[in-house]
Amino acid sequence: MSQFSNPSLRELNNANGNNELNVIIDTFIAKLKRKQIVGSYAIALETLQLLKRFTSAARWTHVTELITQLRALGLQLERAQPTAFTCGNIIRRLLGVLRDEMEEEAQEIANENGMNDNNNGNNSSTSEPLISSMFNLLQKPEEVQTVTKLLSSRNKKTKTDFRQIAIQGIKDLIDEITNIDDGIQQIAIDLIHDHELLLTPTPESKTVLKFLIRARERAHRTFTVLVTEGFPNNTDSAHEFAKKLAQHDIETIIIPDSAVFALMSRVGKVIIGTKAVFVNGGSIASSSGVSTVCECAREFKTPVFAVAGLYKLSPLYPFNIEKSVEFGGSHEVLPRMDPDYRLDAVNKTTAYVPPENIDIYITNIGGFAPSFIYRIAWDNYKQVDVHLDNKSPLEKSVKA
């Protein structure tokens, strides 16, 4: 079994008699390291199932202790598989739900204190204005400290059942992810036109597959899809992808990667699937040739549409792109190698696509430009939870 780099969470579970919970966490981490769970969709659902059991079995006296344990769990999952951004995204979404509930409860306490102060003849208001000046945007927000003071002013027990809030938030995330294709597929009806030539370099994306099938079945569009071969990692996926499209009466042509530049002038749209979307508008695609295709599309002024669910949006910024890209075995590139002549072969299994090469991101809540992705991310995440390895001001002040 894998060991925790931060023993506090393991020791806490052992002290509370949650040895079974440690076994479940270790098993999930082992699956991530061995890549027995493949795909963002499967990783997201498995992470939510783990969170459901973790939240039900975890023992804590204050909600800040639950947040600390969730941050520690998220840090362990990110270290187990750094390129599986979905694990951190799901945990950060849950942390955002808990922090929103804490802010609402703190606001109720502030309102009660304000009413008591007014009754005592004190007309000073404890609430801060909702709209601040643009000159205060660069200042450090004080809402975390305000929430801490208000929550610490009352007893450990609060009115809100945060365990039930967390479990309900997990159920809502499960419903969102399982029904995520419905919102994306509705946009396909208005996006794809008759007698149009489409190109997709991500045949392993199930979202792109359902996106194209829905346009054919619901809108009765007649179009042609060019599928890149994706040598050497996605050749089998490309043939399987073309077979499924052909079963739905969609004309499909598999082309070699080297023919993309010659055919791009006739392509109407490029549709790609993403593995993760960063806050700067860039994305990680699940095929090594996607970045080349998007660069070619930019040269020919061909629009590129990236299909991604909301759970793939990450609040992280890709400062080091090389750490975000996965590498596979070199035997796929060179099956046999002469032992007398050593040659290092690099086989990238994913690729980073910069935001300037993508025109629109199609999500389950609508289509957005890459420059607007940061706003969607901050609507679902809290800035204090971007880096899980750093202690938040809320945790520091409560412990102090």
C-alpha atoms as a printed R data frame, in Angstrom:
    type eleno elety resid chain resno       x      y       z
1   ATOM     1    CA   MET     A     1   0.000  0.000   0.000
2   ATOM     2    CA   SER     A     2   1.110  3.556  -0.650
3   ATOM     3    CA   GLN     A     3   2.014  5.741   2.301
4   ATOM     4    CA   PHE     A     4   0.865  9.261   2.988
5   ATOM     5    CA   SER     A     5   3.540 11.907   2.679
6   ATOM     6    CA   ASN     A     6   1.610 13.891   5.290
7   ATOM     7    CA   PRO     A     7   0.969 11.476   8.186
8   ATOM     8    CA   SER     A     8  -1.490 13.741  10.010
9   ATOM     9    CA   LEU     A     9  -4.517 12.531   8.052
10  ATOM    10    CA   ARG     A    10  -3.569  8.857   8.467
11  ATOM    11    CA   GLU     A    11  -2.845  9.236  12.175
12  ATOM    12    CA   LEU     A    12  -6.106 11.100  12.660
13  ATOM    13    CA   ASN     A    13  -8.091  8.314  10.995
14  ATOM    14    CA   ASN     A    14  -6.261  5.681  13.043
15  ATOM    15    CA   ALA     A    15  -6.922  7.572  16.252
16  ATOM    16    CA   ASN     A    16 -10.618  7.774  15.386
17  ATOM    17    CA   GLY     A    17 -10.782  4.099  14.497
18  ATOM    18    CA   ASN     A    18 -11.175  4.734  10.749
19  ATOM    19    CA   ASN     A    19  -8.644  2.143   9.609
20  ATOM    20    CA   GLU     A    20 -11.009  1.034   6.866
21  ATOM    21    CA   LEU     A    21 -11.063  4.582   5.520
22  ATOM    22    CA   ASN     A    22  -7.266  4.550   5.219
23  ATOM    23    CA   VAL     A    23  -7.471  1.315   3.248
24  ATOM    24    CA   ILE     A    24 -10.020  2.833   0.864
25  ATOM    25    CA   ILE     A    25  -7.872  5.927   0.323
26  ATOM    26    CA   ASP     A    26  -4.730  3.855  -0.248
27  ATOM    27    CA   THR     A    27  -6.545  1.640  -2.746
28  ATOM    28    CA   PHE     A    28  -7.765  4.637  -4.698
29  ATOM    29    CA   ILE     A    29  -4.282  6.203  -4.712
30  ATOM    30    CA   ALA     A    30  -2.803  2.938  -5.952
31  ATOM    31    CA   LYS     A    31  -5.300  2.871  -8.817
32  ATOM    32    CA   LEU     A    32  -4.371  6.428  -9.764
33  ATOM    33    CA   LYS     A    33  -0.664  5.661  -9.772
34  ATOM    34    CA   ARG     A    34  -1.138  2.532 -11.875
35  ATOM    35    CA   LYS     A    35  -3.576  4.347 -14.173
36  ATOM    36    CA   GLN     A    36  -6.236  1.731 -13.614
37  ATOM    37    CA   ILE     A    37  -8.786  4.558 -13.741
38  ATOM    38    CA   VAL     A    38  -8.605  6.189 -17.166
39  ATOM    39    CA   GLY     A    39 -10.445  9.279 -18.338
40  ATOM    40    CA   SER     A    40 -11.555 12.451 -16.582
41  ATOM    41    CA   TYR     A    41 -15.164 11.263 -16.386
42  ATOM    42    CA   ALA     A    42 -14.306  8.018 -14.590
43  ATOM    43    CA   ILE     A    43 -11.804  9.733 -12.283
44  ATOM    44    CA   ALA     A    44 -14.369 12.382 -11.334
45  ATOM    45    CA   LEU     A    45 -17.049  9.844 -10.408
46  ATOM    46    CA   GLU     A    46 -14.585  7.650  -8.484
47  ATOM    47    CA   THR     A    47 -13.340 10.710  -6.584
48  ATOM    48    CA   LEU     A    48 -16.901 11.671  -5.654
49  ATOM    49    CA   GLN     A    49 -17.611  8.161  -4.385
50  ATOM    50    CA   LEU     A    50 -14.456  8.357  -2.266
51  ATOM    51    CA   LEU     A    51 -15.502 11.773  -0.945
52  ATOM    52    CA   LYS     A    52 -18.926 10.456  -0.018
53  ATOM    53    CA   ARG     A    53 -17.425  7.712   2.137
54  ATOM    54    CA   PHE     A    54 -14.750 10.024   3.498
55  ATOM    55    CA   THR     A    55 -17.240 12.712   4.535
56  ATOM    56    CA   SER     A    56 -19.560 10.169   6.139
57  ATOM    57    CA   ALA     A    57 -16.778  8.486   8.140
58  ATOM    58    CA   ALA     A    58 -14.626 11.509   9.030
59  ATOM    59    CA   ARG     A    59 -14.791 12.804  12.589
60  ATOM    60    CA   TRP     A    60 -14.518 16.487  13.372
61  ATOM    61    CA   THR     A    61 -15.875 18.999  15.856
62  ATOM    62    CA   HIS     A    62 -15.720 22.133  13.713
63  ATOM    63    CA   VAL     A    63 -16.192 22.638  10.004
64  ATOM    64    CA   THR     A    64 -12.654 24.012   9.688
65  ATOM    65    CA   GLU     A    65 -11.359 20.593  10.740
66  ATOM    66    CA   LEU     A    66 -13.348 18.988   7.939
67  ATOM    67    CA   ILE     A    67 -11.919 21.511   5.465
68  ATOM    68    CA   THR     A    68  -8.398 20.722   6.692
69  ATOM    69    CA   GLN     A    69  -8.963 16.989   6.205
70  ATOM    70    CA   LEU     A    70 -10.406 17.506   2.733
71  ATOM    71    CA   ARG     A    71  -7.445 19.662   1.735
72  ATOM    72    CA   ALA     A    72  -5.060 16.978   3.007
73  ATOM    73    CA   LEU     A    73  -6.936 14.330   1.027
74  ATOM    74    CA   GLY     A    74  -6.843 16.454  -2.110
75  ATOM    75    CA   LEU     A    75  -3.115 16.994  -1.697
76  ATOM    76    CA   GLN     A    76  -2.542 13.242  -1.471
77  ATOM    77    CA   LEU     A    77  -4.539 12.584  -4.631
78  ATOM    78    CA   GLU     A    78  -2.737 15.332  -6.564
79  ATOM    79    CA   ARG     A    79   0.644 13.971  -5.546
80  ATOM    80    CA   ALA     A    80  -0.385 10.440  -6.489
81  ATOM    81    CA   GLN     A    81  -1.200 11.497 -10.069
82  ATOM    82    CA   PRO     A    82  -0.195 15.134 -10.779
83  ATOM    83    CA   THR     A    83  -1.696 15.068 -14.276
84  ATOM    84    CA   ALA     A    84  -5.120 13.919 -13.041
85  ATOM    85    CA   PHE     A    85  -6.440 17.432 -12.488
86  ATOM    86    CA   THR     A    86 -10.015 16.209 -12.053
87  ATOM    87    CA   CYS     A    87  -9.346 14.935  -8.511
88  ATOM    88    CA   GLY     A    88  -8.264 18.358  -7.294
89  ATOM    89    CA   ASN     A    89 -11.083 20.068  -9.178
90  ATOM    90    CA   ILE     A    90 -13.755 17.942  -7.500
91  ATOM    91    CA   ILE     A    91 -12.354 18.473  -4.011
92  ATOM    92    CA   ARG     A    92 -12.007 22.214  -4.588
93  ATOM    93    CA   ARG     A    93 -15.633 22.355  -5.749
94  ATOM    94    CA   LEU     A    94 -16.701 20.683  -2.501
95  ATOM    95    CA   LEU     A    95 -14.537 23.046  -0.467
96  ATOM    96    CA   GLY     A    96 -16.208 25.950  -2.245
97  ATOM    97    CA   VAL     A    97 -19.635 24.638  -1.245
98  ATOM    98    CA   LEU     A    98 -18.591 24.415   2.415
99  ATOM    99    CA   ARG     A    99 -17.033 27.876   2.401
100 ATOM   100    CA   ASP     A   100 -20.141 29.386   0.820
101 ATOM   101    CA   GLU     A   101 -22.237 27.849   3.580
102 ATOM   102    CA   MET     A   102 -19.822 29.192   6.185
103 ATOM   103    CA   GLU     A   103 -20.111 32.681   4.730
104 ATOM   104    CA   GLU     A   104 -23.901 32.470   4.799
105 ATOM   105    CA   GLU     A   105 -23.874 31.401   8.427
106 ATOM   106    CA   ALA     A   106 -21.376 34.126   9.283
107 ATOM   107    CA   GLN     A   107 -23.646 36.647   7.579
108 ATOM   108    CA   GLU     A   108 -26.570 35.450   9.695
109 ATOM   109    CA   ILE     A   109 -24.465 35.860  12.822
110 ATOM   110    CA   ALA     A   110 -23.457 39.346  11.691
111 ATOM   111    CA   ASN     A   111 -27.086 40.267  11.118
112 ATOM   112    CA   GLU     A   112 -28.039 38.975  14.561
113 ATOM   113    CA   ASN     A   113 -25.202 40.916  16.152
114 ATOM   114    CA   GLY     A   114 -26.224 43.996  14.192
115 ATOM   115    CA   MET     A   115 -29.792 43.707  15.448
116 ATOM   116    CA   ASN     A   116 -28.563 43.321  19.003
117 ATOM   117    CA   ASP     A   117 -26.312 46.356  18.638
118 ATOM   118    CA   ASN     A   118 -29.204 48.407  17.268
119 ATOM   119    CA   ASN     A   119 -31.368 47.345  20.177
120 ATOM   120    CA   ASN     A   120 -28.619 48.435  22.574
121 ATOM   121    CA   GLY     A   121 -28.418 51.831  20.918
122 ATOM   122    CA   ASN     A   122 -25.362 51.156  18.824
123 ATOM   123    CA   ASN     A   123 -26.054 52.098  15.233
124 ATOM   124    CA   SER     A   124 -22.667 51.022  13.834
125 ATOM   125    CA   SER     A   125 -23.023 48.494  11.051
126 ATOM   126    CA   THR     A   126 -20.849 45.366  11.099
127 ATOM   127    CA   SER     A   127 -21.447 44.444   7.490
128 ATOM   128    CA   GLU     A   128 -19.131 45.600   4.723
129 ATOM   129    CA   PRO     A   129 -20.365 47.075   1.438
130 ATOM   130    CA   LEU     A   130 -20.921 44.529  -1.297
131 ATOM   131    CA   ILE     A   131 -19.454 46.733  -4.008
132 ATOM   132    CA   SER     A   132 -15.947 48.059  -3.420
133 ATOM   133    CA   SER     A   133 -13.858 50.490  -5.374
134 ATOM   134    CA   MET     A   134 -11.712 49.299  -8.260
135 ATOM   135    CA   PHE     A   135  -8.700 50.675  -6.387
136 ATOM   136    CA   ASN     A   136  -9.241 47.981  -3.729
137 ATOM   137    CA   LEU     A   137  -8.966 45.075  -6.150
138 ATOM   138    CA   LEU     A   138  -5.273 44.561  -5.414
139 ATOM   139    CA   GLN     A   139  -5.762 44.554  -1.667
140 ATOM   140    CA   LYS     A   140  -5.889 41.333   0.309
141 ATOM   141    CA   PRO     A   141  -9.492 40.298   0.947
142 ATOM   142    CA   GLU     A   142 -10.602 40.338   4.555
143 ATOM   143    CA   GLU     A   143 -13.681 38.173   4.192
144 ATOM   144    CA   VAL     A   144 -11.855 35.054   5.423
145 ATOM   145    CA   GLN     A   145 -10.778 36.791   8.611
146 ATOM   146    CA   THR     A   146 -14.287 38.170   9.079
147 ATOM   147    CA   VAL     A   147 -15.828 34.714   8.722
148 ATOM   148    CA   THR     A   148 -13.320 33.308  11.214
149 ATOM   149    CA   LYS     A   149 -14.059 35.929  13.850
150 ATOM   150    CA   LEU     A   150 -17.801 35.502  13.534
151 ATOM   151    CA   LEU     A   151 -17.682 31.703  13.658
152 ATOM   152    CA   SER     A   152 -15.219 31.647  16.532
153 ATOM   153    CA   SER     A   153 -17.423 34.021  18.513
154 ATOM   154    CA   ARG     A   154 -20.006 31.300  19.048
155 ATOM   155    CA   ASN     A   155 -19.662 27.769  20.345
156 ATOM   156    CA   LYS     A   156 -18.150 24.830  18.467
157 ATOM   157    CA   LYS     A   157 -21.612 23.594  17.548
158 ATOM   158    CA   THR     A   158 -23.268 25.548  14.781
159 ATOM   159    CA   LYS     A   159 -26.785 25.675  13.484
160 ATOM   160    CA   THR     A   160 -25.843 24.247  10.092
161 ATOM   161    CA   ASP     A   161 -25.249 20.518   9.618
162 ATOM   162    CA   PHE     A   162 -22.114 20.785   7.495
163 ATOM   163    CA   ARG     A   163 -21.856 17.019   7.075
164 ATOM   164    CA   GLN     A   164 -25.244 16.980   5.417
165 ATOM   165    CA   ILE     A   165 -24.266 20.037   3.350
166 ATOM   166    CA   ALA     A   166 -21.137 18.234   2.124
167 ATOM   167    CA   ILE     A   167 -23.011 15.045   1.247
168 ATOM   168    CA   GLN     A   168 -25.683 17.012  -0.603
169 ATOM   169    CA   GLY     A   169 -22.962 18.904  -2.471
170 ATOM   170    CA   ILE     A   170 -21.403 15.599  -3.513
171 ATOM   171    CA   LYS     A   171 -24.756 14.336  -4.783
172 ATOM   172    CA   ASP     A   172 -25.253 17.537  -6.764
173 ATOM   173    CA   LEU     A   173 -21.827 17.128  -8.354
174 ATOM   174    CA   ILE     A   174 -22.629 13.516  -9.282
175 ATOM   175    CA   ASP     A   175 -25.866 14.623 -10.946
176 ATOM   176    CA   GLU     A   176 -24.050 17.415 -12.775
177 ATOM   177    CA   ILE     A   177 -21.339 15.115 -14.134
178 ATOM   178    CA   THR     A   178 -23.646 12.264 -15.131
179 ATOM   179    CA   ASN     A   179 -25.929 14.680 -17.030
180 ATOM   180    CA   ILE     A   180 -23.164 16.856 -18.403
181 ATOM   181    CA   ASP     A   181 -23.533 15.683 -21.990
182 ATOM   182    CA   ASP     A   182 -27.103 16.961 -22.249
183 ATOM   183    CA   GLY     A   183 -26.089 20.593 -21.853
184 ATOM   184    CA   ILE     A   184 -23.173 20.267 -24.272
185 ATOM   185    CA   GLN     A   185 -25.151 18.417 -26.932
186 ATOM   186    CA   GLN     A   186 -27.819 21.098 -27.081
187 ATOM   187    CA   ILE     A   187 -25.240 23.515 -28.474
188 ATOM   188    CA   ALA     A   188 -24.280 21.047 -31.227
189 ATOM   189    CA   ILE     A   189 -27.622 21.569 -32.941
190 ATOM   190    CA   ASP     A   190 -26.894 25.258 -33.560
191 ATOM   191    CA   LEU     A   191 -23.177 24.859 -34.157
192 ATOM   192    CA   ILE     A   192 -22.985 22.240 -36.931
193 ATOM   193    CA   HIS     A   193 -24.508 23.011 -40.334
194 ATOM   194    CA   ASP     A   194 -25.457 20.920 -43.339
195 ATOM   195    CA   HIS     A   195 -22.778 19.745 -45.776
196 ATOM   196    CA   GLU     A   196 -19.982 20.898 -43.498
197 ATOM   197    CA   LEU     A   197 -16.548 19.313 -43.208
198 ATOM   198    CA   LEU     A   198 -15.416 18.837 -39.604
199 ATOM   199    CA   LEU     A   199 -12.075 17.711 -38.199
200 ATOM   200    CA   THR     A   200 -11.413 16.155 -34.814
201 ATOM   201    CA   PRO     A   201  -7.954 15.107 -33.583
202 ATOM   202    CA   THR     A   202  -9.302 13.585 -30.335
203 ATOM   203    CA   PRO     A   203 -11.069 10.327 -31.262
204 ATOM   204    CA   GLU     A   204 -10.819  9.029 -27.690
205 ATOM   205    CA   SER     A   205 -13.151 11.773 -26.403
206 ATOM   206    CA   LYS     A   206 -16.607 10.403 -25.650
207 ATOM   207    CA   THR     A   207 -17.939 13.944 -25.290
208 ATOM   208    CA   VAL     A   208 -16.975 14.770 -28.873
209 ATOM   209    CA   LEU     A   209 -18.526 11.506 -30.042
210 ATOM   210    CA   LYS     A   210 -21.865 12.250 -28.383
211 ATOM   211    CA   PHE     A   211 -21.603 15.849 -29.569
212 ATOM   212    CA   LEU     A   212 -21.466 14.752 -33.213
213 ATOM   213    CA   ILE     A   213 -24.069 12.018 -32.857
214 ATOM   214    CA   ARG     A   214 -26.551 14.405 -31.255
215 ATOM   215    CA   ALA     A   215 -26.146 16.871 -34.141
216 ATOM   216    CA   ARG     A   216 -26.961 14.069 -36.560
217 ATOM   217    CA   GLU     A   217 -29.932 12.576 -34.712
218 ATOM   218    CA   ARG     A   218 -31.659 15.661 -33.326
219 ATOM   219    CA   ALA     A   219 -31.029 18.220 -36.068
220 ATOM   220    CA   HIS     A   220 -30.710 15.726 -38.961
221 ATOM   221    CA   ARG     A   221 -27.575 17.446 -40.142
222 ATOM   222    CA   THR     A   222 -25.567 15.924 -42.994
223 ATOM   223    CA   PHE     A   223 -21.853 16.472 -42.533
224 ATOM   224    CA   THR     A   224 -18.482 14.782 -42.956
225 ATOM   225    CA   VAL     A   225 -15.997 14.164 -40.165
226 ATOM   226    CA   LEU     A   226 -12.253 13.871 -40.675
227 ATOM   227    CA   VAL     A   227 -10.559 11.911 -37.891
228 ATOM   228    CA   THR     A   228  -6.805 12.094 -37.484
229 ATOM   229    CA   GLU     A   229  -4.999  8.809 -37.068
230 ATOM   230    CA   GLY     A   230  -3.289  9.808 -33.840
231 ATOM   231    CA   PHE     A   231  -0.212  7.675 -34.357
232 ATOM   232    CA   PRO     A   232   1.125  5.924 -32.342
233 ATOM   233    CA   ASN     A   233  -1.122  6.089 -29.269
234 ATOM   234    CA   ASN     A   234  -4.655  6.646 -30.602
235 ATOM   235    CA   THR     A   235  -4.767  4.624 -33.814
236 ATOM   236    CA   ASP     A   236  -7.143  2.013 -32.397
237 ATOM   237    CA   SER     A   237  -9.314  4.732 -30.848
238 ATOM   238    CA   ALA     A   238  -9.544  6.522 -34.198
239 ATOM   239    CA   HIS     A   239 -10.841  3.406 -35.968
240 ATOM   240    CA   GLU     A   240 -13.307  2.700 -33.178
241 ATOM   241    CA   PHE     A   241 -14.447  6.331 -33.250
242 ATOM   242    CA   ALA     A   242 -14.999  6.212 -37.018
243 ATOM   243    CA   LYS     A   243 -16.901  2.952 -36.706
244 ATOM   244    CA   LYS     A   244 -19.335  4.396 -34.165
245 ATOM   245    CA   LEU     A   245 -19.936  7.476 -36.294
246 ATOM   246    CA   ALA     A   246 -20.558  5.321 -39.361
247 ATOM   247    CA   GLN     A   247 -23.166  3.356 -37.428
248 ATOM   248    CA   HIS     A   248 -25.134  6.612 -37.102
249 ATOM   249    CA   ASP     A   249 -24.929  7.372 -40.854
250 ATOM   250    CA   ILE     A   250 -22.188  9.983 -40.438
251 ATOM   251    CA   GLU     A   251 -19.647 10.017 -43.231
252 ATOM   252    CA   THR     A   252 -16.251  9.560 -41.604
253 ATOM   253    CA   ILE     A   253 -12.761  9.578 -43.097
254 ATOM   254    CA   ILE     A   254  -9.587  8.647 -41.220
255 ATOM   255    CA   ILE     A   255  -6.619 10.693 -42.377
256 ATOM   256    CA   PRO     A   256  -2.925 10.480 -41.418
257 ATOM   257    CA   ASP     A   257  -1.541 13.182 -39.186
258 ATOM   258    CA   SER     A   258   0.693 14.433 -41.972
259 ATOM   259    CA   ALA     A   259  -2.328 15.312 -44.169
260 ATOM   260    CA   VAL     A   260  -3.838 17.847 -41.751
261 ATOM   261    CA   PHE     A   261  -2.109 20.868 -43.283
262 ATOM   262    CA   ALA     A   262  -3.162 19.895 -46.825
263 ATOM   263    CA   LEU     A   263  -6.838 19.449 -45.865
264 ATOM   264    CA   MET     A   264  -7.218 22.304 -43.381
265 ATOM   265    CA   SER     A   265  -8.218 24.812 -46.079
266 ATOM   266    CA   ARG     A   266 -11.418 22.830 -46.714
267 ATOM   267    CA   VAL     A   267 -12.295 22.223 -43.061
268 ATOM   268    CA   GLY     A   268 -15.141 24.287 -41.651
269 ATOM   269    CA   LYS     A   269 -14.570 23.659 -37.923
270 ATOM   270    CA   VAL     A   270 -12.128 21.815 -35.695
271 ATOM   271    CA   ILE     A   271 -13.666 20.145 -32.640
272 ATOM   272    CA   ILE     A   272 -11.381 18.875 -29.894
273 ATOM   273    CA   GLY     A   273 -11.897 17.200 -26.556
274 ATOM   274    CA   THR     A   274 -10.031 18.361 -23.479
275 ATOM   275    CA   LYS     A   275  -8.692 16.661 -20.404
276 ATOM   276    CA   ALA     A   276  -8.278 19.819 -18.332
277 ATOM   277    CA   VAL     A   277  -8.888 23.539 -18.849
278 ATOM   278    CA   PHE     A   278  -6.679 25.997 -16.990
279 ATOM   279    CA   VAL     A   279  -7.604 29.402 -15.674
280 ATOM   280    CA   ASN     A   280  -5.641 31.173 -18.420
281 ATOM   281    CA   GLY     A   281  -7.793 29.575 -21.138
282 ATOM   282    CA   GLY     A   282  -5.260 26.949 -22.163
283 ATOM   283    CA   SER     A   283  -6.120 23.261 -22.075
284 ATOM   284    CA   ILE     A   284  -4.599 19.809 -21.922
285 ATOM   285    CA   ALA     A   285  -5.776 17.600 -24.781
286 ATOM   286    CA   SER     A   286  -5.690 13.819 -24.550
287 ATOM   287    CA   SER     A   287  -3.741 13.406 -27.789
288 ATOM   288    CA   SER     A   288  -0.229 14.516 -28.628
289 ATOM   289    CA   GLY     A   289  -1.132 15.850 -32.085
290 ATOM   290    CA   VAL     A   290  -3.846 18.260 -31.021
291 ATOM   291    CA   SER     A   291  -1.516 21.205 -30.514
292 ATOM   292    CA   THR     A   292  -0.207 20.829 -34.062
293 ATOM   293    CA   VAL     A   293  -3.729 20.658 -35.486
294 ATOM   294    CA   CYS     A   294  -4.812 23.777 -33.582
295 ATOM   295    CA   GLU     A   295  -1.712 25.632 -34.746
296 ATOM   296    CA   CYS     A   296  -2.524 24.679 -38.311
297 ATOM   297    CA   ALA     A   297  -6.148 25.782 -37.894
298 ATOM   298    CA   ARG     A   298  -4.977 29.160 -36.626
299 ATOM   299    CA   GLU     A   299  -2.825 29.562 -39.721
300 ATOM   300    CA   PHE     A   300  -5.851 28.926 -41.976
301 ATOM   301    CA   LYS     A   301  -8.241 30.980 -39.790
302 ATOM   302    CA   THR     A   302 -10.341 27.871 -39.098
303 ATOM   303    CA   PRO     A   303 -12.378 28.108 -35.874
304 ATOM   304    CA   VAL     A   304 -11.451 25.668 -33.106
305 ATOM   305    CA   PHE     A   305 -14.113 24.583 -30.612
306 ATOM   306    CA   ALA     A   306 -13.031 22.817 -27.428
307 ATOM   307    CA   VAL     A   307 -15.645 20.633 -25.719
308 ATOM   308    CA   ALA     A   308 -15.278 20.369 -21.950
309 ATOM   309    CA   GLY     A   309 -17.467 19.768 -18.949
310 ATOM   310    CA   LEU     A   310 -17.496 22.232 -16.082
311 ATOM   311    CA   TYR     A   311 -15.701 19.747 -13.812
312 ATOM   312    CA   LYS     A   312 -12.637 19.909 -16.093
313 ATOM   313    CA   LEU     A   313 -12.112 23.607 -15.384
314 ATOM   314    CA   SER     A   314  -9.115 23.968 -13.089
315 ATOM   315    CA   PRO     A   315  -8.180 27.075 -11.063
316 ATOM   316    CA   LEU     A   316  -4.488 26.308 -11.607
317 ATOM   317    CA   TYR     A   317  -2.235 28.269 -13.930
318 ATOM   318    CA   PRO     A   318   0.144 26.283 -16.188
319 ATOM   319    CA   PHE     A   319   3.417 27.876 -15.132
320 ATOM   320    CA   ASN     A   320   5.317 24.690 -15.978
321 ATOM   321    CA   ILE     A   321   3.775 23.116 -19.039
322 ATOM   322    CA   GLU     A   322   6.160 20.164 -19.097
323 ATOM   323    CA   LYS     A   323   4.845 18.940 -15.745
324 ATOM   324    CA   SER     A   324   1.288 19.029 -17.058
325 ATOM   325    CA   VAL     A   325   2.002 16.880 -20.124
326 ATOM   326    CA   GLU     A   326   2.061 13.096 -19.857
327 ATOM   327    CA   PHE     A   327   4.615 10.854 -21.528
328 ATOM   328    CA   GLY     A   328   4.109  7.254 -22.602
329 ATOM   329    CA   GLY     A   329   6.390  4.343 -23.366
330 ATOM   330    CA   SER     A   330   8.918  4.739 -26.136
331 ATOM   331    CA   HIS     A   331   8.147  1.228 -27.426
332 ATOM   332    CA   GLU     A   332   5.122  2.709 -29.183
333 ATOM   333    CA   VAL     A   333   7.429  4.860 -31.303
334 ATOM   334    CA   LEU     A   334  10.306  2.398 -31.716
335 ATOM   335    CA   PRO     A   335   9.152 -1.194 -31.148
336 ATOM   336    CA   ARG     A   336  12.680 -2.527 -31.524
337 ATOM   337    CA   MET     A   337  15.977 -0.867 -30.748
338 ATOM   338    CA   ASP     A   338  19.512 -1.865 -31.616
339 ATOM   339    CA   PRO     A   339  21.436 -2.283 -28.323
340 ATOM   340    CA   ASP     A   340  24.634 -1.049 -29.985
341 ATOM   341    CA   TYR     A   341  23.073  2.328 -30.839
342 ATOM   342    CA   ARG     A   342  21.237  3.904 -27.943
343 ATOM   343    CA   LEU     A   343  18.471  6.312 -28.907
344 ATOM   344    CA   ASP     A   344  16.175  8.191 -26.557
345 ATOM   345    CA   ALA     A   345  12.629  8.409 -27.945
346 ATOM   346    CA   VAL     A   346   9.988 10.743 -26.477
347 ATOM   347    CA   ASN     A   347   6.347  9.752 -26.734
348 ATOM   348    CA   LYS     A   348   3.901 12.393 -25.541
349 ATOM   349    CA   THR     A   349   0.424 11.113 -24.811
350 ATOM   350    CA   THR     A   350  -1.119 14.528 -24.086
351 ATOM   351    CA   ALA     A   351  -0.508 18.035 -25.399
352 ATOM   352    CA   TYR     A   352  -0.952 21.587 -24.174
353 ATOM   353    CA   VAL     A   353  -3.026 23.895 -26.367
354 ATOM   354    CA   PRO     A   354  -2.475 27.618 -25.681
355 ATOM   355    CA   PRO     A   355  -5.558 29.858 -25.372
356 ATOM   356    CA   GLU     A   356  -4.785 31.804 -28.542
357 ATOM   357    CA   ASN     A   357  -5.335 28.637 -30.607
358 ATOM   358    CA   ILE     A   358  -8.862 28.048 -29.264
359 ATOM   359    CA   ASP     A   359 -11.839 30.175 -30.268
360 ATOM   360    CA   ILE     A   360 -14.657 28.955 -28.015
361 ATOM   361    CA   TYR     A   361 -15.014 26.537 -25.114
362 ATOM   362    CA   ILE     A   362 -18.306 24.645 -25.201
363 ATOM   363    CA   THR     A   363 -19.381 23.641 -21.689
364 ATOM   364    CA   ASN     A   364 -22.568 22.317 -20.160
365 ATOM   365    CA   ILE     A   365 -23.516 25.871 -19.119
366 ATOM   366    CA   GLY     A   366 -22.814 27.523 -22.480
367 ATOM   367    CA   GLY     A   367 -20.032 28.664 -24.764
368 ATOM   368    CA   PHE     A   368 -17.279 30.982 -23.574
369 ATOM   369    CA   ALA     A   369 -14.173 32.589 -24.988
370 ATOM   370    CA   PRO     A   370 -10.819 31.474 -23.510
371 ATOM   371    CA   SER     A   371 -10.352 34.938 -22.009
372 ATOM   372    CA   PHE     A   372 -13.535 34.446 -19.951
373 ATOM   373    CA   ILE     A   373 -12.641 31.033 -18.510
374 ATOM   374    CA   TYR     A   374 -11.062 32.612 -15.430
375 ATOM   375    CA   ARG     A   375 -14.415 34.130 -14.474
376 ATOM   376    CA   ILE     A   376 -16.192 30.792 -14.763
377 ATOM   377    CA   ALA     A   377 -13.485 29.192 -12.639
378 ATOM   378    CA   TRP     A   378 -13.777 31.739  -9.837
379 ATOM   379    CA   ASP     A   379 -17.547 31.266  -9.772
380 ATOM   380    CA   ASN     A   380 -16.978 27.641  -8.740
381 ATOM   381    CA   TYR     A   381 -13.738 27.762  -6.763
382 ATOM   382    CA   LYS     A   382 -12.275 29.785  -3.919
383 ATOM   383    CA   GLN     A   383  -8.890 31.413  -4.353
384 ATOM   384    CA   VAL     A   384  -7.841 30.239  -0.904
385 ATOM   385    CA   ASP     A   385  -8.115 26.614  -2.104
386 ATOM   386    CA   VAL     A   386  -6.077 26.956  -5.296
387 ATOM   387    CA   HIS     A   387  -2.927 25.547  -3.687
388 ATOM   388    CA   LEU     A   388  -3.843 22.737  -1.325
389 ATOM   389    CA   ASP     A   389  -0.320 22.441   0.073
390 ATOM   390    CA   ASN     A   390  -0.558 25.884   1.686
391 ATOM   391    CA   LYS     A   391  -2.546 26.472   4.841
392 ATOM   392    CA   SER     A   392  -5.433 28.847   4.368
393 ATOM   393    CA   PRO     A   393  -5.833 31.925   6.584
394 ATOM   394    CA   LEU     A   394  -9.013 30.351   7.951
395 ATOM   395    CA   GLU     A   395  -7.147 27.307   9.252
396 ATOM   396    CA   LYS     A   396  -4.310 29.374  10.708
397 ATOM   397    CA   SER     A   397  -6.620 31.746  12.577
398 ATOM   398    CA   VAL     A   398  -8.783 28.956  14.005
399 ATOM   399    CA   LYS     A   399  -5.745 27.060  15.273
400 ATOM   400    CA   ALA     A   400  -4.320 30.248  16.731
